[in-house]
Amino acid sequence: MIKKIVSFAALMLLSVASVNASVMVNFLEGAPKDSFVITNTGQCSLQAVRVDIDLTNTTGGLIFDTTANGAGVEVFQPFEVTKGDIQLKDKASVNDGDKILSVIISSIQPNASVSFTIDVDDTMRKSERGMIIVSGAEIENGLVTVTQGSVASSGTFGRNSKAMVNMASCS
């Protein structure tokens, strides 16, 4: 009996020591601006996190539409931070027609979110809701990579317009 109690206590100690780190990225279609909300769904604070959103393999052939003259359709919106300490990595703006966007988040606490707006268009001739409105099915297979330090973890957008990235456990 004592052996079982000790084994159970050791198991409980191990489960407490392993704290989860995870990030959820949610795409919200909006007019005239679309939004990306990045939420720390894990149990630890994340510092100096890089988040890459790659639309290359999306079902709808999605692109970022940031200027009036370019690959996008009608309405355009440049990158704009709406919440949190977040900035574009390595450049001042997202180019019209880009498929990859990288941001740096200096710090994000558990259950906290940061967000930004930008216009996203599909490139399909016949799409579910037209080229200026993106449906959940069209962002499916978009890749999100979260990098902290030298460790990168990835997840893909589903039909629900959400991508869950499970990272290495917090220390």
URNORJO-V968575 format. One line per field, one symbol per residue. phi: phi as a letter, one per 30 degrees, with the letter a starting at -180 (. if undefined). A space follows every 50 residues. Layout:
BEGIN
phi: ???
END
This chain:
BEGIN
phi: .ddddddddddddddddccdbabcccccdbbcccbccccdcdcbdcbhcc bccccecdechdbdccbdclddchdbbddbdcajcbbddiadacddjecb bbbccdabdeicbbabcacbbccddbcebidccccedddeidccccbbic ccbbacdcddibbcccceddc
END
